[in-house]
Amino acid sequence: MARTFGVVTDSTADLPAEWRERYGIEVVPLKVLFGKETLRDGVDMTSDEFFTRLAASSSLPTTSAPSPGEFAEVYQRLAKDHDGCISIHIGARLSATAEAARVGAEAVEGFKVNVIDSQSVSMPLAFLCRVAAESETLDQATAAVEQRVPKCRVLALLDTLRYLEMGGRLSRAQAMIGTMLDLKPLLLVSENAEIKPVDRVRTRSRAIQRMIEFVRGEQPIERLAVMHAQAPDEAEGIAAELRKEFPDQEIPLGQIGCVLGTHTGPKALGLVYIKA
Amino acid sequence: MVATGKTTGVDGQLFKRALLGSLSWLATNHEEVNRLNVFPVPDGDTGTNMLLTLQSAVEDVKESNAAEVSKIAKLASHGSLMGARGNSGVILSQIFRGFARAVEGKSSLTPAELAAAFEEAANAAYRAVNKPTEGTILTVAREAGRAAGTAASNPDATVPRVIAAAAAGARSAVLKTPTQLQILRDAGVVDAGGFGLQLILEGMLKSVEESEPIASLNEPRRPVVAASQVGLALPEGGWGYCTEFLIEGNNLDTDLIRGQIESLGNSVLVVGEPELVKVHVHTDDPTSVINLAGGYGKVLKLSVGDMSTQHRRILEAAGGAGDARPPRPNGAGLVAVVAGRGLVDIFRGLGVDAIIEGGQTMNPSTQDMLTAIESVPYEEVILLPNNGNVIPAAKQVVGLTKKKVHVIETHSVPQGVSAVVAFRPERAGDENVRAMKAEAERVQTIEVTHAVRDTRSNGVKVKKGDVIGLINDRLEIAGDDYSEVVNKALRKLGPDTYELVTVYRGEQASDAELKSLESAIRSSYPALEVEVQQGGQQHYPFILSVE
């Protein structure tokens, strides 16, 4: 590839394998910890394997960011045949990953690393990686990505808030959720990786309708994808519905990875997009 | 930023990163701290209180680029005092204060100075507490300080080693807490506040360690039993009120104030600066406490919680909704008429600001509703009668107050729940009313009860004692048992168009009746999701919402 700079992201980008190859994107895995066992997201364990194990596990796993050293290794490797790289990561408010990347980058002398806090999570990062990979220079890539960072959105429907709460990413009060009723909250991750509830309903089918209505109100949209955790049929249904409204969009389906899945739990659905 | 060997001293930015590390580690684990709460009346969950306190400590720190450790420590000290919640949170704020005092005027700390600051932080915490108890966060703070001091006296001492020693000292002190406190021993848990402090130190360590976090941090940490297994006994005489506030004034004397407040209650904490003092007390007479405080200066951020109520709620339902909900900025208040303890909790959990007890046979008065409406801090109020018999009185309220009152004519509990679920705090009143009405109308209600006399209604003949089913307030079915009547009612509604049945179980329904109803619905309509809630309502053994 003629590109003189590298593109790096982390496993929470839910980067489709095909894009990874096509664009030569490096993915540094976060980790899932089942008790004493540490597994690298997407390397030691696939999303499907993860959710199978989650269902069987009596205690919830925890997650951890890559170490600065793990980033340094990747940068070191890229430094051999690149002038620099852009490293696009999960919002610093949600994970220590971007901070680890920053520290790792300082350990590699003479190699320019532009660490981007995407302020988001999941496939918006994959979209940003594509934007970067299609740029000609590192500066152009950085500018194009930074310009889109405030426009990344994730609209999520979780089957239960249990996982998000256990991970400490959201309190019950924040989610406007009473303790007793099994409500379906729609959560929006917007600028600065702020997670806020935008709606709550009682049934899943109503929630899916509301998601589509919400995104309709967010036009114009540059790129759009549907994410799911073990719910491919519903995700395909949503994508089909959305393709009618956004005929120019490719609307890929993406699978939620192990680390993100630790916080969403199974049966989560997400509409992820970058506003135009 | 902190590469191996480079860490020589603790400057402002390193300390800032350490605090952020603490915050993220405590945030990740605070639920575990919450599970350790064994005191009969938690003033709130310890883990959450400490987390919120720490968040407040870090708030201003996050924005600061100060290079001097003294400046960052001062910001943390001030922030934690303003945000302190609960006992452990208040003590944590004193730990920060002691630390800030110890590092005053310093731009960077040597390992020895860091250790000394840890020790001074623990001392300050001891001084702030009226009757220091061993086996609590105080002990853990002291042992952490001691361990740090020992590590610092080693010629090879580094900052990470001192912090690692403090964390290890904290951890071993935490494990010993059950040997020091009977209540912990009885419950088979370690001290929650102490464990929280351990997490804070571990978080610091994680953030200053250069590469992988130390292995021991990733081990599953369950040396403890969940507090839910601990029986909670309510002592006679109740618990009084957990009263917390700040006093803003001049030359405030914490010792003097503490002495006076002690005569009015227990669990007294009085801490702070000459200009700002935080008070926490459990008292039967909050008014006298507040009057006393008012003599010293301006009373701010007052919170008074009835601990008997808190206690009851904890026994009934694991995890409260958090009563300390801040008022919403612009929107409308929500007031509902509800009967049944379970239903009251459900409505509260959904965000209702005031509840008037009442319903089927106990219809609340207009005055009752008016009082409730006046009690909420909003100029616009949405009122949910949740019963056909209550609607008329509810509608009268509209002209009796200066407040703008919207009555959404909910005829049943399911309609009320649906309406409240659709409520969005950020939306304007009119907009909320529209959305709530629409949702209330979408839901179908089935009410199951016994006929109180022979009658014929709506073409259905019933004998006294029969089980009868009402669909949306109309008598539609009579039969011999609950399951049969509910199944028939569902068939009438056409279950194919619905997804979820919520069963609100009334006081009269037995476990066996509930079980057989559940399994009858599931076997007849396998596509329907069934959710059971303890409604606790009288007169109706079952109320069902179908949507």
Contacts between the chains, C-beta under 8 A, distances in Angstrom:
chain1	res1	chain2	res2	distance
A	33	B	218	5.7
A	35	B	220	4.9
A	36	B	218	7.2
A	36	B	219	6.2
A	36	B	220	6.9
A	38	B	218	6.9
A	59	B	220	7.0
A	62	B	28	6.9
A	62	B	218	7.9
A	64	B	213	7.1
A	64	B	218	7.2
A	67	B	211	4.9
A	67	B	212	5.1
A	67	B	213	7.9
A	68	B	210	7.1
A	68	B	211	6.4
A	69	B	211	4.4
A	69	B	212	7.3
A	96	B	24	6.5
A	102	B	1	7.6
A	103	B	1	5.7
A	103	B	2	7.4
A	106	B	1	6.4
A	106	B	3	7.2
A	107	B	3	6.3
A	165	B	31	7.1
A	166	B	31	6.0
A	167	B	28	6.9
A	168	B	27	4.1
A	168	B	28	4.9
A	168	B	29	7.4
A	168	B	30	6.2
A	168	B	31	7.0
A	168	B	51	8.0
A	171	B	48	7.6
A	171	B	322	7.9
A	172	B	319	7.7
A	172	B	321	7.1
A	172	B	322	7.0
A	173	B	321	7.5
A	173	B	322	5.0
A	173	B	325	6.8
A	176	B	351	6.4
A	176	B	425	7.2
A	177	B	349	7.8
A	178	B	321	5.9
A	178	B	346	6.2
A	178	B	348	7.4
A	178	B	349	2.6
A	178	B	350	4.3
A	178	B	351	7.2
A	179	B	317	6.4
A	179	B	318	7.9
A	179	B	319	5.2
A	179	B	320	7.0
A	179	B	321	5.4
A	179	B	345	7.5
A	179	B	349	4.7
A	180	B	317	6.7
A	180	B	342	7.6
A	180	B	345	6.3
A	180	B	346	5.0
A	180	B	349	5.5
A	180	B	533	6.0
A	181	B	346	6.1
A	181	B	349	7.2
A	181	B	350	6.9
A	181	B	417	7.1
A	181	B	421	7.6
A	181	B	502	7.6
A	181	B	531	7.7
A	181	B	533	6.9
A	182	B	531	5.6
A	183	B	421	6.5
A	199	B	424	7.4
A	200	B	421	6.0
A	201	B	421	6.8
A	201	B	422	8.0
A	202	B	418	7.2
A	202	B	421	6.1
A	202	B	500	6.0
A	202	B	502	7.7
A	202	B	547	6.0
A	203	B	499	4.5
A	203	B	500	4.9
A	203	B	529	7.8
A	203	B	547	6.1
A	204	B	499	7.2
A	205	B	499	5.8
